[in-house]
Amino acid sequence: MPDPTKRIAAYIAAAASVDLPPAVVEKTKLHLLDTLAAMLSGSRLRAGTLGQDIAAELGGHPEATVIATSLTTSAPHAALANGMAAHADETDDSHLAGRFHPGCAVVPAALAMAERGGKSGAELLRAIALGYDIGVRFTLALGFSGPRTGTHSTHSLGANFGAAAAAGALAGLTTEQCIHLLSYAVQQASGLPYWQRDPDHVEKAFVFGGMGARNGVYAALMVAAGWTGVVDPLVGDHGYLDGFAENRDPAALSAELGERFEIVRASIKKWCVGSPIQAALDSLSALMVEHRLNSGQVAKLTVHIPDDRFAIVDNRDMPDVCLQHLLALMLVDGGLTFETSHDKARMSDRAVLEMRRRVSAVPSPELTIARPARQAIVEIDATDGRHLSHRTRAVLGTPENPMSVSDVTGKARDLIEPVLGGQRSRQLIDCVLKIESLGPVHALRPLLQA
């Protein structure tokens, strides 16, 4: 098998100047908007404010915007802060096959480099799509047989390589330089899956977003400044696949580049909560609408979700990743919002606790192997004797059941307006939806700062 490093490097070097198919452009704009909305809402959460604080403390040449602040700083520090905000909670996008959240690392890295280099909106979109393409392929090539079989976290690895590719493209690196970029990305690859034990969503925000965004920008800037590296970092002796793979697949690193665009296979969340909970909320919402259910009519609720992700959301201390709490909260409130799903005080609410005692969760091996993945079944024993059930097979926001432009802009508006207000929120959404015609990306700055 020939070394794919040069082919990948050439693809990265050319990406910022190669037009994307129209459907890919449209999907990329939605992921950009969704990630900006995650950054803005996350800027008011703890992980987001901690990222802002360290960017302000470290300082730097004013190259890029720290979202929702008045601060402009160096590109690496802005990428770190914005990556922390983008995954300050569970609002951002995901890629099921790639097993990571691309947007929270790729978009902050691309945005910082685009601002720094005076790049256009079209170039920004191409770099973002590239980041998804490279990040996903670099996790698929590891051949992990299950979510818990890898020695390292795919959430950090995909983020690291996706951000490096996006940043390298916008830095204008040559093919030879992009080979060195990949080498420095490999050397910075890190992250262990014990992030699942993080009680505060701070280290998790760093692993998923901030670390990869920062690393990617640093790799691009170092190589642009003349740093050189190893020319066979991917499949060479003691290289990337040797260090990280379970069932190595070198061909997957570059398979169908330019033909299969991974951003099309990425998911945008309807609910601002952990990914394994999405299908359960879809099912409960469908039952509530169809049968006009409220908490007083529910004697018992049983939810079945895949057993390979059960521990991630089972009776967690954080509200937005606690399956039982969110189902109870939805029934008590008659719906779920960003604000309520992140309100830790509601976990002690008497009515919510009473409803939660009627909720039981069951790990299902059958749902683990079901396709599309991440299905859920909600069963309700009603107080009037009815037994109700709904199985969500294709989660809203996934490629099998995509959210519409209206769905995505509606979600974005709900997240952005509390931070920017109504008028600027509308202006930002309108600008992103036509960003391919925007000149230098730093024109967005007045709409992103607070």
C-alpha positions as CSV (number, residue, x, y, z in Angstrom):
1,M,0.0,0.0,0.0
2,P,1.6,3.3,-1.0
3,D,2.0,6.0,1.5
4,P,-1.1,8.4,1.2
5,T,0.6,11.3,2.9
6,K,1.5,13.2,-0.2
7,R,-2.0,12.8,-1.7
8,I,-3.6,14.1,1.5
9,A,-1.1,17.0,1.6
10,A,-1.8,18.0,-2.0
11,Y,-5.5,17.9,-1.3
12,I,-5.2,20.2,1.7
13,A,-2.9,22.6,-0.2
14,A,-5.4,23.0,-3.0
15,A,-8.7,23.0,-1.0
16,A,-9.1,26.7,-0.3
17,S,-9.2,27.4,-4.0
18,V,-11.3,24.5,-5.3
19,D,-15.1,25.1,-5.6
20,L,-17.4,22.8,-3.6
21,P,-20.5,21.2,-5.1
22,P,-23.6,23.4,-4.4
23,A,-25.1,20.9,-2.0
24,V,-21.9,20.8,0.0
25,V,-21.8,24.6,0.2
26,E,-25.3,24.7,1.6
27,K,-24.7,22.0,4.2
28,T,-21.4,23.7,5.2
29,K,-23.2,27.0,5.8
30,L,-25.7,25.3,8.1
31,H,-22.8,23.7,10.1
32,L,-21.0,27.1,10.3
33,L,-24.2,28.7,11.6
34,D,-24.9,26.0,14.1
35,T,-21.3,26.1,15.4
36,L,-21.4,29.9,15.7
37,A,-24.6,29.6,17.7
38,A,-23.0,27.0,19.9
39,M,-20.0,29.4,20.5
40,L,-22.3,32.3,21.4
41,S,-24.5,30.3,23.8
42,G,-21.4,28.5,25.2
43,S,-19.7,31.9,25.7
44,R,-21.9,32.3,28.8
45,L,-21.2,28.9,30.3
46,R,-18.3,28.0,32.5
47,A,-16.1,26.3,29.9
48,G,-16.6,29.3,27.6
49,T,-15.8,31.9,30.2
50,L,-12.7,30.0,31.3
51,G,-11.5,30.0,27.7
52,Q,-12.1,33.7,27.4
53,D,-10.2,34.3,30.6
54,I,-7.0,32.5,29.6
55,A,-7.1,34.2,26.1
56,A,-7.3,37.6,27.8
57,E,-4.5,36.7,30.2
58,L,-2.2,35.4,27.6
59,G,-2.8,38.2,25.2
60,G,-1.3,38.4,21.7
61,H,-1.3,40.3,18.5
62,P,-5.0,41.2,17.6
63,E,-5.6,38.8,14.7
64,A,-8.8,37.0,15.5
65,T,-12.1,37.5,17.5
66,V,-12.9,35.9,20.8
67,I,-16.6,35.3,20.2
68,A,-19.0,37.3,22.4
69,T,-16.3,39.5,23.9
70,S,-14.6,42.7,22.8
71,L,-11.3,40.9,22.7
72,T,-9.2,40.2,19.6
73,T,-6.0,38.2,20.1
74,S,-3.6,35.8,18.4
75,A,-5.1,33.2,16.2
76,P,-4.1,30.2,18.5
77,H,-5.6,31.8,21.6
78,A,-8.8,32.8,19.8
79,A,-9.1,29.3,18.4
80,L,-8.7,27.8,21.9
81,A,-11.2,30.1,23.5
82,N,-13.8,29.7,20.8
83,G,-13.3,25.9,20.8
84,M,-14.0,25.9,24.5
85,A,-17.2,27.9,24.0
86,A,-18.3,25.7,21.0
87,H,-18.4,22.6,23.2
88,A,-19.1,24.3,26.5
89,D,-22.2,22.1,26.6
90,E,-23.9,19.6,24.2
91,T,-25.2,22.0,21.5
92,D,-22.7,21.5,18.7
93,D,-22.8,19.1,15.8
94,S,-21.4,15.5,15.6
95,H,-20.3,12.9,13.1
96,L,-21.4,9.4,14.0
97,A,-19.1,7.4,11.8
98,G,-16.1,9.6,12.7
99,R,-17.0,9.4,16.4
100,F,-16.2,13.1,17.1
101,H,-17.7,16.6,17.1
102,P,-16.1,18.3,14.1
103,G,-17.6,21.8,14.3
104,C,-16.3,22.7,17.7
105,A,-12.7,22.3,16.6
106,V,-12.7,22.8,12.9
107,V,-14.8,26.0,12.8
108,P,-12.8,27.9,15.5
109,A,-9.5,27.0,13.8
110,A,-10.8,28.0,10.4
111,L,-12.4,31.2,11.6
112,A,-9.2,32.3,13.4
113,M,-7.0,31.6,10.4
114,A,-9.5,33.2,8.0
115,E,-9.6,36.4,10.1
116,R,-5.8,36.4,10.4
117,G,-5.2,36.0,6.7
118,G,-8.0,38.2,5.4
119,K,-9.6,35.2,3.7
120,S,-13.1,35.3,2.1
121,G,-16.3,33.6,3.1
122,A,-16.0,31.2,0.2
123,E,-12.5,30.2,1.3
124,L,-13.7,29.8,4.9
125,L,-16.4,27.4,3.8
126,R,-14.0,25.3,1.7
127,A,-11.6,25.0,4.7
128,I,-14.4,24.0,7.0
129,A,-15.6,21.2,4.6
130,L,-12.0,20.1,4.3
131,G,-11.6,19.8,8.1
132,Y,-14.6,17.5,8.3
133,D,-13.2,15.4,5.4
134,I,-9.7,15.0,7.0
135,G,-10.9,14.6,10.6
136,V,-13.3,11.8,9.8
137,R,-10.9,9.9,7.6
138,F,-8.2,10.0,10.3
139,T,-10.5,8.4,12.8
140,L,-12.0,5.8,10.3
141,A,-8.4,4.7,9.4
142,L,-7.9,3.6,13.0
143,G,-10.4,0.8,12.6
144,F,-11.9,0.9,16.1
145,S,-14.4,-1.9,16.6
146,G,-16.5,-0.1,19.1
147,P,-16.8,3.2,21.0
148,R,-14.7,2.0,23.9
149,T,-12.1,-0.1,22.1
150,G,-9.6,2.6,21.2
151,T,-6.6,3.5,23.4
152,H,-7.2,7.2,22.6
153,S,-10.3,9.3,22.2
154,T,-11.6,9.7,18.6
155,H,-13.1,13.0,19.8
156,S,-9.7,14.5,20.3
157,L,-8.0,12.9,17.3
158,G,-10.6,13.8,14.7
159,A,-10.7,17.4,16.1
160,N,-6.9,17.6,16.0
161,F,-6.5,16.6,12.3
162,G,-9.6,18.3,11.1
163,A,-8.5,21.6,12.6
164,A,-5.0,21.2,11.3
165,A,-6.2,20.6,7.7
166,A,-8.5,23.6,7.8
167,A,-5.9,25.9,9.3
168,G,-3.2,24.7,6.8
169,A,-5.4,25.3,3.8
170,L,-6.1,28.9,5.0
171,A,-2.4,29.5,5.7
172,G,-1.7,28.9,2.0
173,L,0.7,26.0,2.6
174,T,2.3,24.2,-0.3
175,T,2.0,20.4,-0.7
176,E,5.4,19.9,0.8
177,Q,4.5,22.2,3.7
178,C,1.3,20.3,4.3
179,I,3.3,17.1,4.7
180,H,5.1,18.8,7.5
181,L,1.7,20.1,8.8
182,L,0.5,16.5,9.1
183,S,3.7,15.5,10.9
184,Y,3.2,18.2,13.5
185,A,-0.5,17.3,13.8
186,V,0.5,13.7,14.5
187,Q,3.0,14.8,17.2
188,Q,0.2,16.8,18.9
189,A,-2.3,14.0,18.7
190,S,-3.5,13.2,22.2
191,G,-6.5,12.7,24.4
192,L,-7.8,9.8,26.5
193,P,-11.5,8.8,26.8
194,Y,-11.6,9.4,30.5
195,W,-13.2,12.7,29.6
196,Q,-16.4,10.8,30.3
197,R,-15.7,11.3,34.0
198,D,-15.4,15.1,33.8
199,P,-18.1,16.4,36.2
200,D,-17.9,20.0,35.0
201,H,-17.7,19.8,31.2
202,V,-14.5,21.9,31.2
203,E,-11.9,19.3,30.4
204,K,-14.4,17.7,27.9
205,A,-14.7,21.1,26.2
206,F,-10.9,21.2,25.9
207,V,-10.7,17.7,24.6
208,F,-13.5,18.0,22.0
209,G,-13.0,21.6,20.9
210,G,-10.3,23.9,22.4
211,M,-7.3,21.5,22.2
212,G,-7.8,20.5,18.6
213,A,-8.5,24.0,17.4
214,R,-5.4,25.4,19.1
215,N,-3.2,22.5,18.0
216,G,-4.4,22.8,14.4
217,V,-3.7,26.6,14.2
218,Y,-0.3,26.1,15.9
219,A,0.7,23.4,13.4
220,A,-0.2,25.6,10.5
221,L,1.6,28.7,11.8
222,M,4.7,26.8,12.7
223,V,5.0,25.2,9.3
224,A,4.2,28.6,7.6
225,A,7.2,30.0,9.6
226,G,9.5,27.5,8.1
227,W,9.4,24.5,10.5
228,T,10.0,21.2,8.8
229,G,9.2,17.7,9.9
230,V,9.1,14.0,9.0
231,V,7.8,13.1,5.5
232,D,6.1,9.8,6.4
233,P,4.2,10.6,9.6
234,L,1.1,8.6,8.9
235,V,2.1,5.1,7.9
236,G,5.8,5.2,8.5
237,D,7.5,3.3,11.3
238,H,6.1,4.4,14.7
239,G,3.8,6.8,12.8
240,Y,0.2,7.7,13.4
241,L,-1.4,4.4,12.6
242,D,1.3,2.5,14.5
243,G,0.6,4.6,17.6
244,F,-3.2,4.8,17.6
245,A,-4.9,2.2,15.4
246,E,-6.7,-0.9,16.5
247,N,-7.3,-2.3,13.0
248,R,-5.3,0.0,10.8
249,D,-6.6,0.9,7.4
250,P,-4.2,3.2,5.5
251,A,-6.5,3.4,2.5
252,A,-9.2,5.0,4.6
253,L,-6.9,8.1,5.2
254,S,-7.5,9.3,1.7
255,A,-10.4,7.3,0.4
256,E,-12.7,9.2,-2.1
257,L,-11.2,12.6,-1.2
258,G,-13.0,15.1,-3.4
259,E,-15.9,12.7,-4.0
260,R,-17.3,11.9,-0.6
261,F,-17.8,15.0,1.5
262,E,-18.1,14.1,5.1
263,I,-19.9,17.3,6.2
264,V,-22.9,15.9,4.3
265,R,-22.8,12.9,6.7
266,A,-22.6,15.1,9.8
267,S,-25.5,15.7,12.2
268,I,-26.9,18.9,13.6
269,K,-28.7,18.4,16.9
270,K,-32.3,19.5,17.4
271,W,-31.9,19.2,21.2
272,C,-29.0,20.9,23.0
273,V,-28.2,17.8,25.0
274,G,-25.9,14.8,24.7
275,S,-26.1,12.9,21.5
276,P,-27.3,9.5,23.0
277,I,-30.3,11.3,24.4
278,Q,-31.5,12.8,21.1
279,A,-33.6,9.8,19.9
280,A,-35.3,9.5,23.4
281,L,-36.4,13.1,23.3
282,D,-37.6,12.7,19.7
283,S,-39.7,9.7,20.8
284,L,-41.1,11.4,23.9
285,S,-41.9,14.6,22.0
286,A,-43.8,12.6,19.4
287,L,-45.9,10.8,22.0
288,M,-46.7,14.1,23.8
289,V,-47.8,15.7,20.6
290,E,-49.8,12.7,19.3
291,H,-51.5,11.9,22.6
292,R,-51.5,15.3,24.3
293,L,-49.6,13.9,27.2
294,N,-48.5,15.7,30.4
295,S,-46.7,14.6,33.4
296,G,-49.9,13.9,35.4
297,Q,-51.0,11.3,32.8
298,V,-47.8,9.3,33.0
299,A,-47.7,6.5,35.5
300,K,-44.4,5.0,34.2
301,L,-42.0,5.8,31.5
302,T,-39.4,3.2,30.2
303,V,-36.7,4.3,27.8
304,H,-34.5,1.9,25.8
305,I,-31.2,3.2,24.4
306,P,-28.1,1.5,22.9
307,D,-26.1,-0.2,25.6
308,D,-22.7,0.9,24.2
309,R,-23.6,4.5,25.1
310,F,-25.7,3.9,28.1
311,A,-23.1,4.9,30.8
312,I,-22.5,8.3,29.1
313,V,-26.1,9.5,30.0
314,D,-27.3,7.3,32.8
315,N,-28.2,9.3,35.9
316,R,-25.4,11.8,35.3
317,D,-24.8,14.8,37.5
318,M,-24.9,17.3,34.7
319,P,-28.5,18.2,33.5
320,D,-27.8,18.3,29.8
321,V,-26.3,14.8,29.7
322,C,-28.7,13.1,32.2
323,L,-31.2,11.0,30.3
324,Q,-33.7,10.4,33.1
325,H,-33.7,14.1,34.2
326,L,-34.3,15.4,30.7
327,L,-37.2,13.1,30.0
328,A,-38.8,14.0,33.4
329,L,-38.2,17.7,32.7
330,M,-39.7,17.6,29.3
331,L,-42.9,16.1,30.7
332,V,-43.2,18.5,33.6
333,D,-42.5,21.6,31.4
334,G,-44.3,20.4,28.3
335,G,-41.2,20.9,26.3
336,L,-37.4,21.5,26.5
337,T,-35.3,24.6,25.9
338,F,-31.6,25.4,26.0
339,E,-32.1,27.3,29.3
340,T,-34.1,24.6,31.1
341,S,-31.9,21.8,29.9
342,H,-28.8,23.5,31.4
343,D,-30.5,24.6,34.7
344,K,-28.8,22.5,37.3
345,A,-31.3,23.8,39.9
346,R,-34.1,22.0,38.1
347,M,-32.5,18.7,39.0
348,S,-33.7,19.4,42.6
349,D,-37.2,20.6,41.5
350,R,-39.8,18.7,43.5
351,A,-42.1,18.1,40.5
352,V,-39.2,17.0,38.3
353,L,-37.9,14.6,40.9
354,E,-41.4,13.1,41.4
355,M,-41.6,12.5,37.6
356,R,-38.1,11.2,37.5
357,R,-39.0,8.5,40.0
358,R,-41.4,7.1,37.3
359,V,-38.6,7.0,34.7
360,S,-36.5,3.9,34.1
361,A,-33.8,3.5,31.5
362,V,-32.8,0.1,30.0
363,P,-29.6,-0.5,28.0
364,S,-30.4,-2.4,24.8
365,P,-27.9,-4.6,22.9
366,E,-30.5,-4.8,20.1
367,L,-30.5,-1.0,19.7
368,T,-26.7,-0.9,19.7
369,I,-26.5,-2.9,16.5
370,A,-29.7,-1.4,14.9
371,R,-29.2,0.9,11.9
372,P,-29.5,3.8,11.6
373,A,-27.5,4.1,14.9
374,R,-28.6,5.7,18.1
375,Q,-32.2,4.7,18.0
376,A,-34.4,4.8,21.1
377,I,-37.7,3.4,22.3
378,V,-39.9,5.2,24.8
379,E,-42.8,3.3,26.4
380,I,-45.4,4.9,28.6
381,D,-47.9,3.4,30.9
382,A,-50.6,6.0,31.2
383,T,-52.7,6.6,34.2
384,D,-55.9,5.7,32.2
385,G,-54.5,2.2,31.4
386,R,-53.2,2.9,27.9
387,H,-49.7,1.6,26.9
388,L,-48.0,3.9,24.4
389,S,-44.8,3.4,22.6
390,H,-42.7,5.2,20.0
391,R,-39.4,4.1,18.4
392,T,-37.2,6.7,16.8
393,R,-35.2,5.1,14.1
394,A,-33.7,8.2,12.4
395,V,-33.0,11.0,14.8
396,L,-34.0,14.5,13.6
397,G,-30.8,16.3,12.4
398,T,-29.1,13.1,11.1
399,P,-28.4,12.5,7.4
400,E,-31.3,10.1,7.4
401,N,-33.7,12.7,8.8
402,P,-32.0,16.1,8.2
403,M,-33.2,19.4,9.7
404,S,-34.4,22.0,7.3
405,V,-32.9,25.4,6.8
406,S,-35.8,26.7,8.9
407,D,-35.1,24.2,11.6
408,V,-31.4,25.1,11.9
409,T,-32.0,28.9,11.7
410,G,-34.7,28.6,14.4
411,K,-32.4,26.7,16.7
412,A,-29.7,29.3,16.0
413,R,-32.0,32.2,16.7
414,D,-33.0,30.7,20.1
415,L,-29.3,30.3,21.1
416,I,-28.0,33.6,19.7
417,E,-30.7,36.1,20.7
418,P,-30.0,36.0,24.5
419,V,-26.4,37.0,23.7
420,L,-26.6,39.4,20.8
421,G,-30.2,40.5,20.8
422,G,-32.8,40.1,18.1
423,Q,-31.5,42.5,15.4
424,R,-27.9,41.4,15.4
425,S,-29.0,37.8,15.6
426,R,-31.0,38.2,12.4
427,Q,-28.1,40.1,10.7
428,L,-25.7,37.3,11.6
429,I,-27.9,34.5,10.4
430,D,-28.6,36.3,7.1
431,C,-24.9,37.0,6.6
432,V,-23.9,33.3,7.3
433,L,-26.5,32.0,4.9
434,K,-24.9,34.0,2.1
435,I,-21.3,33.9,3.3
436,E,-19.9,32.5,0.1
437,S,-20.4,36.0,-1.3
438,L,-18.8,37.8,1.6
439,G,-15.4,39.4,1.2
440,P,-12.8,39.2,4.0
441,V,-14.2,37.2,6.9
442,H,-13.3,39.8,9.5
443,A,-16.3,41.7,8.3
444,L,-18.2,39.3,10.6
445,R,-16.4,40.7,13.6
446,P,-19.0,43.5,14.5
447,L,-21.7,40.8,14.5
448,L,-19.8,38.4,16.7
449,Q,-18.4,40.7,19.4
450,A,-20.2,41.7,22.5
